[in-house]
Amino acid sequence: MKALWAPWRIEYILGPKPDECVFCLPRHRDEDRQRLVLHRAEQCFVIMNKFPYSNAHIMVTPFRHVQCMTELQDHEVQEMMLLIRSCTRILKTAFNPPGINIGLNIGEAAGAGIKEHLHFHLVPRWVGDHSFMAVMSETMVIPEHLQSTYTKLKPFFKTLTT
């Protein structure tokens, strides 16, 4: 039997599951660190993935609760794309990954884990980042605690204008 040490997951396993959408944020910023919100713009925000595919996996999502790109207004699409560009720059500066996957899953059939609220994923990638673990054990290893990653990324968003 193989065992992986991931003590931060116990909070999710034993904790209460939210009835409301995890991407519908309260307007106050008191819980931003706890919720892993890195930046709030006018129409959209940047948040870390609590169950990441890779270290520093972040998401850009609109404040408005929409399921599909076709429901977004032009100004929301523009802000999302500008944030995705800024996040790409920040991830490259903060973590120096040789690659970044940027993706959007619309609908459960496309792989959306939370299909009710549109969100883009930005997943930093390194050559061999999951190596044998993903292939042999169907397991990925995240090398840094989420709060450490948050602390490392947050200063890059303080001067972000979009």
Residue pairs with C-beta under 8 A, 6 or more apart in sequence:
2 137
2 139
4 139
4 141
6 142
8 145
8 146
12 50
12 51
21 65
21 114
21 116
21 117
22 114
22 117
23 47
23 61
23 65
23 114
23 117
23 119
24 63
24 65
24 117
25 35
25 37
25 40
25 45
25 63
29 37
29 40
31 37
32 40
33 150
35 47
36 47
36 48
36 49
36 50
36 146
36 150
37 45
37 46
37 47
38 45
38 46
38 47
38 48
38 58
38 150
38 153
38 154
38 157
39 45
39 46
39 83
39 157
39 160
41 79
41 83
41 160
41 162
42 79
43 62
43 63
43 64
43 73
43 75
43 76
43 79
43 80
44 60
44 61
44 62
44 63
44 76
44 79
44 80
44 83
45 60
45 61
45 63
46 58
46 59
46 60
46 83
46 87
46 157
47 58
47 59
47 61
48 56
48 57
48 58
48 59
48 146
48 149
48 150
48 153
49 57
49 58
49 59
49 121
50 146
52 123
52 142
52 146
53 121
53 123
53 140
54 123
54 124
54 125
54 129
54 130
54 140
54 142
55 95
55 124
55 142
55 143
55 144
55 149
56 91
56 94
56 95
56 97
56 124
56 144
56 149
56 153
57 121
57 122
57 123
57 124
58 87
58 91
58 121
58 122
58 153
59 119
59 120
59 121
59 122
60 80
60 83
60 84
60 87
60 119
60 120
60 122
61 117
61 118
61 119
61 120
62 72
62 76
62 80
62 118
64 72
64 76
65 116
65 117
66 72
66 117
66 118
67 106
67 107
67 115
67 116
67 117
67 118
68 106
68 107
68 118
69 77
69 104
69 106
69 118
71 118
72 80
72 118
79 162
80 120
82 162
83 162
84 102
84 120
84 122
86 160
86 162
87 122
88 100
88 102
88 122
90 153
90 156
90 157
90 160
91 97
91 100
91 122
91 124
92 100
93 156
94 152
94 153
94 156
95 124
97 124
97 125
97 126
98 125
98 126
98 127
99 124
99 125
99 126
99 127
100 122
100 123
100 124
100 125
101 121
101 122
101 123
101 125
102 120
102 121
102 122
102 123
103 120
103 121
103 123
104 118
104 119
104 120
104 121
105 111
105 112
105 113
105 115
105 121
106 112
106 115
106 118
107 115
108 115
130 140
130 141
133 139
133 140
133 141
134 140
